[in-house]
């Protein structure tokens, strides 16, 4: 009899359909069944001995909460027996207010008998709050902006598991090596009871960042050449891309997109799709422009564009770009398509567009050095500094920084402009709000950089001090001098910090209704009873 290994995850949602992702213990038919006749079935597909299904659910009614159960070969497997959580529901939108929660950078919660050294998990705490008041406020969608798993920073429990498979004195040491080890990371992260229930009842959109593969993934051409020369990199990358496609990317697609996806069809058409998916991942590595991981989702009059800012990079120093030309065209087309058809544009990019001024200028200076503006000796220094200091955000791709500003200005201008254009980011282990100003007439929409991380991770003192100083007046002066030294023209775009920095395990919640928008930042904090709570530490109205 088939058992439920992982999931269910409620992924795509619109006013009449949804998708639910599951992993089963053996080949079977997965079914999602709802009262009133809504539901769907899908046969599992196999990757590396694991069995998955993503079930398209149809027949839902708009603006309803519909409970569901999961069956494998006709046997109920979800809800779990004796579960203390409320029933998992599919909440279809009503066309009105949309609540979007987002964050990034989540270490898996430790085992119950282990101390959590970085404090309460914000997603765990959100799950507890929703479960305690299931009819109360909850996000309509959860945007996870990268580092859903950490392939290069494994827990003690995972290291013990790895040691039973192979010698950890050999590369890649205590990091994961292949697809099977990636599956363990997802088990560790998503089998957490609170997370498992939360992801079964709140739709989610996901995109990778570097730690899903390795720290500083695709930071430069020199970095990539060195990684490709190691004996372990190729298998690691194959495992990372394959597992991302299975565990995260498939759920980002609508039922119609799944039905039209040639790779999904090819995987399902063979008894074992491992070789098909592996060939696809190899092609993605050899020619990143041949694959698009970015995607668009619409929630009523809220448009979400989730960007791949890792695999889609152009790394040639003379033509460095955060997005390859095809990806850049796609972004502009999606942002500017159908003027007046949306009230709010959310651009999800794991890496912040607007950084503290000193950090921005340091990354631009470094890019100029690596390009050769100060000669070969400075070029070598710049490459070493780039890797040591993680100088790889939008500012490290100066032309891409300006190109994104141009897309935002175009999408946000005119009589049909949206009320807001928000760039949602994580990565930097703190939260802040920044607002840009254009040198000439700017967009009519209100434009904001909203950065929120970590969900559950450490916040070193160096980050606290460095980013505070980065926003200071002295930091701005120092940054401008660095840009001049790099013989680079300083950007004409200005910006100021309007909130933060805030440090802790946290989530941001955007509430968008009509032309109005508001923002709330909540931090997970331990309470006196040994539990945790989410405290609102900042709230603001973005538009009336």
Buried (B, 14 or more C-beta within 10 A) or exposed (E): EBEBBBBBBBBBBBBEBBBBBBBBBEBBBBBBBBEEEBBBBBEBBBBBEBBBBBBBBEEBEEEBEBBBBBBBBEEBBBBEEEEEBBBBBBBBBEEEBBBBBBBBBBBBBBEEEEEBEBBBBBBBBBBBBBBEEEEEEBBBBBBBBBBBBBBBBBBEBBEEBBEEEEEBEEEBBBBBBBBBBBBBBBBBBBEBBBBBBBBBBBBBBBBBBBBBBBBBBBBBBBBBEEBEEEEBBEBBBBBBBBBBBBBBBBBBBBBEBBEEBEBBEBBBEEEEBBEBBBEBBBEBBEEBBEBBBBBBBEBBBBBBBBBBBBBBBBBEBEEBBBBBEEBBEBBBEBBBEEBEEBBBBBBBBBBBBBBBBBBBBBBBBBBBBBBEBBEEEBBEBBBEBBBEEBBBBBBBBBEBBBBBBEBBBBBBBEEEBBBBBBBBBBBBBBBBBBBBEBEEEBBBBBBBBBBBBBBBBBBEEEBBEBBBBBBEEEBBEBBBEBBEBBEBEEBEBEBEBEBBBBBBBBBBBBBBBEEBBBBBBBBBBEEEEEEBBBBEBBEEEBBE
